[in-house]
């Protein structure tokens, strides 16, 4: 008998502890008057996400992961430079709109007699894409808050 009572008491204590941790009993935080940086569908900064997609929209997309905040383009060949192609990966690193919240990596290839071979990415290419994304994200935020 004592063993059953102790077991039931233990179960009751665990049930109370589990209910105490439920989030629906807590107060919800007050809503901000600023435009929200997050969307409910993705855990990343919505302005950076939208700006990233808009910045690379001229390139074919290979993978788009809104949950992980990553965009991978397919190879893009500029019509003015048909002997080279570029591929980008855009990663959103933070939910805040900050300069270090987005990272772009680039791969570049040149066409030779043997086919496409890896080549060095031109200086400033990655920084230029990051800058364009950040500028567009800031513009989107300004437009959302009416300023």
C-alpha positions in Angstrom: 0.0 0.0 0.0 2.7 2.5 0.9 4.4 1.9 -2.4 1.3 2.7 -4.4 0.6 5.8 -2.5 4.2 7.0 -3.0 4.0 6.2 -6.7 0.7 8.2 -7.1 2.1 11.1 -5.1 5.1 11.2 -7.4 2.9 11.2 -10.5 0.8 14.0 -9.1 3.9 16.1 -8.3 5.2 15.5 -11.9 1.8 16.5 -13.3 1.7 19.7 -11.3 5.3 20.6 -12.3 4.5 20.0 -16.0 1.5 22.2 -15.8 3.4 25.0 -14.1 5.8 25.1 -17.0 3.0 25.6 -19.6 3.4 28.9 -21.6 -0.3 29.6 -21.8 -0.3 30.6 -18.1 2.3 33.3 -18.7 1.6 36.9 -19.7 2.1 37.7 -23.3 4.7 40.5 -24.1 3.4 43.9 -25.2 3.4 44.5 -28.9 6.0 46.8 -30.3 4.9 50.0 -32.1 7.8 49.5 -34.6 7.4 47.4 -37.6 8.1 43.8 -36.7 11.4 42.3 -38.0 10.1 38.8 -37.9 7.5 36.9 -39.9 5.6 34.0 -38.4 6.6 31.7 -41.2 10.4 32.1 -40.9 12.5 32.6 -37.8 14.8 35.1 -39.6 14.6 38.7 -40.2 11.8 39.2 -42.7 13.4 42.4 -44.1 16.7 40.6 -44.7 14.9 37.6 -46.2 12.8 39.7 -48.6 15.8 41.9 -49.5 17.9 38.8 -50.2 15.4 37.3 -52.5 14.9 40.6 -54.3 18.7 41.0 -54.7 19.3 37.6 -56.3 16.1 37.4 -58.3 18.0 37.8 -61.6 19.7 34.4 -60.8 18.1 31.0 -61.0 17.4 29.6 -57.5 18.6 26.1 -56.6 17.5 26.0 -52.9 15.4 28.3 -50.8 15.2 27.4 -47.1 13.1 30.0 -45.3 13.3 28.1 -42.0 17.1 28.0 -42.0 17.4 31.4 -43.7 19.5 30.2 -46.6 19.3 30.9 -50.4 21.5 29.0 -52.8 21.4 30.1 -56.5 22.2 28.0 -59.5 25.0 29.0 -61.8 24.3 32.3 -63.5 26.0 33.3 -66.8 26.0 37.0 -67.5 25.2 37.5 -71.2 28.0 40.1 -71.5 30.5 37.5 -70.1 29.5 34.1 -71.5 32.9 32.5 -70.5 32.3 32.9 -66.7 29.5 32.0 -64.3 28.8 32.7 -60.6 26.9 30.9 -57.9 25.8 32.6 -54.6 24.8 31.4 -51.2 23.0 33.9 -49.0 22.7 33.1 -45.3 20.8 35.1 -42.7 22.6 34.8 -39.4 20.5 36.8 -37.0 17.0 37.9 -36.5 18.0 41.5 -36.0 18.6 43.9 -38.8 22.4 44.4 -38.4 25.3 44.7 -40.7 26.7 41.3 -39.6 23.3 39.5 -39.9 23.8 38.4 -43.5 26.6 36.5 -45.2 27.1 36.0 -48.9 29.5 33.5 -50.3 30.3 33.2 -54.0 31.8 30.6 -56.3 33.0 31.6 -59.8 34.0 29.5 -62.7 35.6 30.2 -66.1 35.0 28.3 -69.3 38.2 26.8 -70.8 38.9 24.2 -73.4 38.4 21.5 -70.8 35.1 22.9 -69.5 34.3 24.9 -66.4 37.1 25.4 -63.9 37.1 27.2 -60.5 38.3 30.7 -60.6 38.9 33.4 -58.0 35.9 35.6 -57.1 36.6 39.2 -58.0 37.5 41.5 -55.0 34.5 43.2 -53.6 31.8 41.0 -55.1 30.7 39.4 -51.9 30.8 42.7 -50.0 28.7 44.4 -52.8 26.0 41.8 -52.6 25.9 42.0 -48.8 25.7 45.8 -49.0 22.8 45.7 -51.6 20.9 43.3 -49.3 21.3 45.5 -46.3 20.4 48.7 -48.1 17.2 47.0 -49.5 16.3 45.6 -46.1 16.7 49.0 -44.4 14.5 50.5 -47.1 11.8 47.9 -46.6 11.9 48.5 -42.8 11.6 52.3 -43.3 8.7 51.8 -45.7 7.0 49.5 -43.1 7.2 52.0 -40.3 6.2 54.9 -42.5 9.5 56.8 -42.3 
